Amino acid sequence: MRRIAAATGLLLAWLAETAVAESYGSIRERRPDLFHPESGYRIARHRAPVPDDIPLPVRRVSALWARTLLDRGALALDVFGASQSRFDELDGTWLVSEPRMSLPGAVWLPEVGRGVLEPMIERYLQRELERATGGKKAHAVVVFCVADCWMSWNAAQRIAALGYLQVHWYPHGTDGWADLGWRLEPVEPVPVGLD
């Protein structure tokens, strides 16, 4: 029975990966108001179908490849937004209204996938990436959120722009992982260091 479930999960993953999706260029051409004119990051309606592509050097990866990367020690970086999009100004803890289930061993950095970041959140992303990778720009990073969320698309490019050399975008995120029957575990958002 387990083998049938595993085979079904793999078939679903393959179908999801081969589904026809629109390219970034065609989405941006059709709806330029949703994108930052200079950076090209999505700035509005982050919860919408994502494109089938992402600019290099970031690489789009399937669930199977994401799992292989994580098994080899890649950083699982969850960029799901905090439900209230704010943190406590006194101690930097995120205000979240419900628990987040994520990929095993993930580091959760809320709000770093927005189209435009506040300077404090930019510094937060840089500092926590450096901490999580041991300062190694060649350390592989798998960036994800949930299915149909542009925050992981934005964040993956932002991380590559910071000089990280092995940035992988897993667009199906925790939804795709769960659909395959793979284990998710509770994760707490990393507090914002108050500068």
C-alpha positions in Angstrom: 0.0 0.0 0.0 2.9 2.3 0.8 4.4 1.7 -2.6 1.2 2.6 -4.3 0.9 5.8 -2.3 4.5 6.7 -3.1 4.0 5.9 -6.8 0.8 8.0 -6.9 2.6 10.9 -5.2 5.4 10.8 -7.7 2.9 10.7 -10.6 1.2 13.8 -9.1 4.5 15.6 -8.8 5.3 14.8 -12.4 1.9 16.0 -13.5 2.3 19.3 -11.5 5.7 19.9 -13.0 4.5 19.3 -16.6 1.4 21.4 -16.4 1.4 24.2 -18.8 2.0 27.6 -17.1 2.5 31.0 -18.5 6.0 32.6 -18.8 7.2 35.4 -16.6 7.5 37.7 -19.6 4.0 37.1 -20.8 2.5 37.7 -17.3 4.5 40.9 -16.9 3.6 42.1 -20.4 -0.1 41.4 -19.7 -0.1 42.9 -16.2 2.8 45.4 -15.8 1.0 47.0 -12.9 1.8 44.0 -10.7 5.6 44.3 -11.1 8.2 46.8 -9.9 9.3 48.6 -13.1 13.1 48.4 -12.2 13.6 45.2 -10.3 10.9 43.2 -12.1 9.8 41.7 -8.8 6.1 41.0 -8.2 4.8 43.8 -6.0 1.0 43.0 -5.7 -1.2 40.0 -5.5 1.5 37.6 -4.4 -0.9 34.7 -4.1 -1.5 33.9 -7.8 -0.3 31.3 -10.3 3.5 31.6 -10.7 5.3 31.4 -14.0 7.0 28.4 -15.4 10.3 30.2 -15.5 12.7 32.3 -13.4 15.7 34.3 -14.5 19.1 32.7 -14.3 21.2 32.1 -12.3 18.2 30.8 -10.2 17.1 27.3 -11.1 13.5 26.1 -10.9 13.5 22.6 -9.3 10.9 19.8 -8.9 10.0 18.3 -5.6 12.3 15.4 -6.2 15.2 17.6 -7.0 14.5 19.8 -4.0 14.4 16.8 -1.7 17.7 15.6 -3.2 19.3 19.0 -2.6 18.1 19.0 1.0 19.3 15.5 1.6 22.7 16.8 0.5 22.7 19.6 3.0 21.1 22.5 1.1 19.4 25.2 3.2 15.6 24.9 3.1 14.5 28.5 3.2 10.8 29.1 3.8 9.7 32.7 2.9 6.0 32.3 3.7 4.6 35.7 4.9 3.7 36.2 8.5 -0.1 36.5 8.8 0.0 40.0 10.2 3.1 41.0 8.3 4.6 42.6 11.3 7.0 41.8 14.2 7.0 43.0 17.7 9.0 46.3 17.8 10.3 45.5 21.3 11.8 42.0 20.8 11.7 41.3 17.1 9.4 38.2 17.3 6.9 37.8 14.5 3.2 38.0 15.2 1.8 34.9 13.7 -1.8 33.8 14.3 -1.4 30.1 13.4 1.4 27.5 13.4 3.4 27.0 10.2 4.2 23.5 9.0 7.2 23.5 6.7 9.8 21.2 5.1 12.0 19.4 7.7 14.8 21.5 9.0 13.6 24.7 7.3 14.5 28.2 8.3 11.5 30.5 8.1 12.2 34.1 7.2 8.8 35.8 6.8 8.2 38.7 4.5 11.6 38.6 2.6 9.8 37.7 -0.6 7.8 41.0 -0.9 8.4 43.0 -4.0 9.9 45.9 -2.1 11.6 45.4 1.3 12.0 47.8 4.2 15.7 48.3 4.9 15.4 46.4 8.2 14.0 43.4 6.4 16.7 43.5 3.8 19.3 43.5 6.6 17.4 40.6 8.3 17.5 38.5 5.1 21.3 39.2 4.6 22.2 38.5 8.2 20.1 35.3 8.6 21.3 33.9 5.2 24.9 34.4 6.3 24.2 32.7 9.6 22.3 29.8 8.0 24.9 29.1 5.3 28.0 29.8 7.5 28.8 32.7 5.3 29.4 30.4 2.3 28.0 32.0 -0.9 28.4 28.6 -2.6 26.0 26.8 -0.1 22.9 25.5 -1.9 19.7 27.2 -1.0 16.2 25.9 -1.8 13.7 28.8 -1.6 10.0 28.0 -1.2 6.6 29.2 0.2 3.3 27.6 -0.8 1.9 26.8 -4.2 0.9 29.8 -6.3 3.0 32.3 -4.3 5.3 34.8 -5.9 7.1 35.5 -2.6 9.4 32.6 -3.2 10.0 33.7 -6.8 11.0 37.2 -5.6 13.1 35.9 -2.8 15.1 33.5 -4.9 16.1 36.2 -7.2 16.9 38.6 -4.4 19.2 35.9 -2.8 21.0 35.3 -6.1 21.5 39.1 -6.4 23.2 39.0 -3.0 25.8 36.7 -4.6 24.6 33.3 -3.6 25.7 30.9 -6.3 23.3 27.9 -5.9 19.8 29.3 -5.5 17.0 26.9 -6.3 13.3 27.8 -6.5 10.8 25.2 -5.5 7.5 26.7 -6.7 5.1 24.1 -5.2 6.4 24.7 -1.7 4.8 23.1 1.3 1.6 22.4 -0.6 3.4 20.3 -3.2 5.5 18.5 -0.5 2.3 17.6 1.4 0.6 16.5 -1.7 3.3 13.9 -2.2 2.7 12.6 1.3 6.1 13.8 2.6 6.5 14.9 6.2 6.1 18.5 7.2 7.1 19.8 10.7 6.4 22.9 12.8 8.7 25.8 12.2 9.0 29.1 14.1 9.9 32.3 12.3 13.4 33.6 13.0 13.0 36.9 14.9 14.1 40.1 13.3 17.2 41.5 14.9 16.5 45.0 16.0 19.3 47.2 14.7 
